[in-house]
C-alpha cells in the first residue's frame, strides 16, 4: 500500500497541471467547426511534414508537459513512445493517420491504458487526463486500420510526458 502513495500523488499532480482552461478560440470563427488537429495536407504523407499540426496542440492537450516522442508507424505495428526511466511517469499522446484507425496506448505487458473507441483519422489518447505508468514500465502505441482493411499508409504519433 505504501508503494502506491507516490504513484497516486504523481497522478493527481499531473491531473492538476492539465486542469487549466484552454485558450479562447480566435474571434470571427466558430470553434466547434474547427478540427482539433488541422490538416497541413489532405493526410499525413510518408516521410514529409505533418508533425507540426500535432505539435501545435501541445498547449491544449498537454499543458505543462514536455514533448517526449515523435514516431511513425504502420497499422498493426506496436511502437514504444515513452519509457519510465528512474521514476513513474504520465503521458498524453496525439495521433494523425492517412485513413481511419482504431488507436490505443499499451503498457509493457500489453494492457490497454487508453483507446480511441471508433476509427478516426486523428485524435488524442489520454484525452481525459494523462496515462501513467510505474518506473521501469513503458507506454507503447498501436493502431489498426479501421475501415474494413483499406490501406492506411502511415500513423504519426507525438507523446508528451509530465516533467
C-alpha positions as a Python dict, from the first residue, in 0.01 Angstrom:
ca = {
    (1, 'X'): (0, 0, 0),
    (2, 'X'): (279, 245, 86),
    (3, 'X'): (434, 188, -257),
    (4, 'X'): (116, 315, -425),
    (5, 'X'): (114, 653, -248),
    (6, 'X'): (384, 819, -467),
    (7, 'X'): (213, 691, -782),
    (8, 'X'): (-125, 828, -671),
    (9, 'X'): (30, 1164, -581),
    (10, 'X'): (200, 1181, -923),
    (11, 'X'): (-129, 1106, -1098),
    (12, 'X'): (-306, 1383, -901),
    (13, 'X'): (-26, 1630, -978),
    (14, 'X'): (-41, 1552, -1349),
    (15, 'X'): (-419, 1591, -1347),
    (16, 'X'): (-397, 1925, -1167),
    (17, 'X'): (-148, 2057, -1423),
    (18, 'X'): (-394, 1973, -1701),
    (19, 'X'): (-698, 2140, -1545),
    (20, 'X'): (-603, 2479, -1686),
    (21, 'X'): (-853, 2637, -1920),
    (22, 'X'): (-768, 2607, -2289),
    (23, 'X'): (-702, 2934, -2470),
    (24, 'X'): (-1006, 3115, -2608),
    (25, 'X'): (-1082, 3044, -2975),
    (26, 'X'): (-989, 3319, -3221),
    (27, 'X'): (-1265, 3573, -3287),
    (28, 'X'): (-1455, 3558, -3609),
    (29, 'X'): (-1492, 3181, -3634),
    (30, 'X'): (-1687, 2906, -3472),
    (31, 'X'): (-1452, 2687, -3267),
    (32, 'X'): (-1699, 2397, -3286),
    (33, 'X'): (-1648, 2380, -3664),
    (34, 'X'): (-1268, 2378, -3647),
    (35, 'X'): (-1099, 2036, -3632),
    (36, 'X'): (-892, 1960, -3323),
    (37, 'X'): (-594, 1871, -3544),
    (38, 'X'): (-600, 2087, -3857),
    (39, 'X'): (-450, 1913, -4160),
    (40, 'X'): (-149, 2059, -4336),
    (41, 'X'): (-227, 1846, -4640),
    (42, 'X'): (-506, 1605, -4726),
    (43, 'X'): (-343, 1347, -4497),
    (44, 'X'): (-2, 1279, -4349),
    (45, 'X'): (237, 1188, -4628),
    (46, 'X'): (506, 932, -4554),
    (47, 'X'): (842, 1093, -4491),
    (48, 'X'): (732, 1458, -4501),
    (49, 'X'): (567, 1725, -4275),
    (50, 'X'): (264, 1651, -4062),
    (51, 'X'): (413, 1659, -3714),
    (52, 'X'): (382, 2037, -3681),
    (53, 'X'): (0, 2029, -3676),
    (54, 'X'): (13, 1767, -3399),
    (55, 'X'): (281, 1954, -3204),
    (56, 'X'): (74, 2274, -3222),
    (57, 'X'): (-185, 2108, -2998),
    (58, 'X'): (55, 2082, -2702),
    (59, 'X'): (-83, 2388, -2522),
    (60, 'X'): (-435, 2242, -2525),
    (61, 'X'): (-367, 1870, -2486),
    (62, 'X'): (-52, 1866, -2277),
    (63, 'X'): (-25, 2190, -2084),
    (64, 'X'): (274, 2177, -1851),
    (65, 'X'): (418, 1867, -2020),
    (66, 'X'): (725, 1833, -2242),
    (67, 'X'): (744, 1658, -2577),
    (68, 'X'): (892, 1312, -2528),
    (69, 'X'): (843, 1128, -2859),
    (70, 'X'): (766, 1162, -3229),
    (71, 'X'): (720, 846, -3428),
    (72, 'X'): (562, 698, -3739),
    (73, 'X'): (416, 353, -3772),
    (74, 'X'): (204, 142, -3999),
    (75, 'X'): (-125, -7, -3883),
    (76, 'X'): (-61, -322, -3682),
    (77, 'X'): (284, -210, -3563),
    (78, 'X'): (341, -155, -3191),
    (79, 'X'): (594, 119, -3123),
    (80, 'X'): (745, 233, -2795),
    (81, 'X'): (685, 601, -2725),
    (82, 'X'): (799, 660, -2366),
    (83, 'X'): (990, 453, -2112),
    (84, 'X'): (955, 544, -1743),
    (85, 'X'): (1326, 560, -1663),
    (86, 'X'): (1406, 624, -1299),
    (87, 'X'): (1054, 723, -1187),
    (88, 'X'): (683, 686, -1253),
    (89, 'X'): (567, 893, -1550),
    (90, 'X'): (248, 1025, -1707),
    (91, 'X'): (189, 1091, -2079),
    (92, 'X'): (-62, 1220, -2331),
    (93, 'X'): (-44, 1123, -2697),
    (94, 'X'): (-184, 1274, -3017),
    (95, 'X'): (-202, 1091, -3350),
    (96, 'X'): (-295, 1154, -3713),
    (97, 'X'): (-337, 886, -3979),
    (98, 'X'): (-380, 880, -4355),
    (99, 'X'): (-704, 684, -4307),
    (100, 'X'): (-935, 579, -4023),
    (101, 'X'): (-764, 381, -3744),
    (102, 'X'): (-850, 247, -3402),
    (103, 'X'): (-564, 367, -3182),
    (104, 'X'): (-458, 265, -2833),
    (105, 'X'): (-182, 302, -2577),
    (106, 'X'): (-42, -9, -2411),
    (107, 'X'): (191, -75, -2119),
    (108, 'X'): (489, -308, -2136),
    (109, 'X'): (270, -612, -2067),
    (110, 'X'): (27, -524, -2346),
    (111, 'X'): (-251, -396, -2118),
    (112, 'X'): (-461, -118, -2274),
    (113, 'X'): (-404, 214, -2098),
    (114, 'X'): (-621, 428, -2329),
    (115, 'X'): (-802, 371, -2656),
    (116, 'X'): (-996, 550, -2926),
    (117, 'X'): (-1345, 394, -2927),
    (118, 'X'): (-1419, 438, -3300),
    (119, 'X'): (-1197, 455, -3610),
    (120, 'X'): (-1082, 813, -3675),
    (121, 'X'): (-807, 984, -3872),
    (122, 'X'): (-684, 1194, -3578),
    (123, 'X'): (-725, 1219, -3205),
    (124, 'X'): (-573, 1217, -2859),
    (125, 'X'): (-519, 933, -2616),
    (126, 'X'): (-533, 1016, -2250),
    (127, 'X'): (-796, 1271, -2352),
    (128, 'X'): (-949, 1279, -2003),
    (129, 'X'): (-613, 1317, -1832),
    (130, 'X'): (-269, 1171, -1853),
    (131, 'X'): (-199, 799, -1872),
    (132, 'X'): (51, 696, -1603),
    (133, 'X'): (291, 402, -1572),
    (134, 'X'): (528, 293, -1299),
    (135, 'X'): (904, 327, -1300),
    (136, 'X'): (1062, 77, -1541),
    (137, 'X'): (745, 34, -1749),
    (138, 'X'): (676, 182, -2091),
    (139, 'X'): (399, 334, -2299),
    (140, 'X'): (360, 192, -2650),
    (141, 'X'): (120, 295, -2927),
    (142, 'X'): (-64, 74, -3172),
    (143, 'X'): (-321, 141, -3443),
    (144, 'X'): (-533, -90, -3654),
    (145, 'X'): (-692, 4, -3983),
    (146, 'X'): (-1050, 90, -3901),
    (147, 'X'): (-1222, 97, -4238),
    (148, 'X'): (-1252, -269, -4325),
    (149, 'X'): (-896, -331, -4435),
    (150, 'X'): (-842, -34, -4669),
    (151, 'X'): (-478, 66, -4684),
    (152, 'X'): (-362, 321, -4427),
    (153, 'X'): (-12, 426, -4520),
    (154, 'X'): (111, 589, -4202),
    (155, 'X'): (18, 690, -3849),
    (156, 'X'): (208, 975, -3686),
    (157, 'X'): (236, 994, -3307),
    (158, 'X'): (353, 1267, -3068),
    (159, 'X'): (380, 1195, -2696),
    (160, 'X'): (414, 1445, -2414),
    (161, 'X'): (548, 1349, -2071),
    (162, 'X'): (500, 1511, -1733),
    (163, 'X'): (822, 1686, -1627),
}
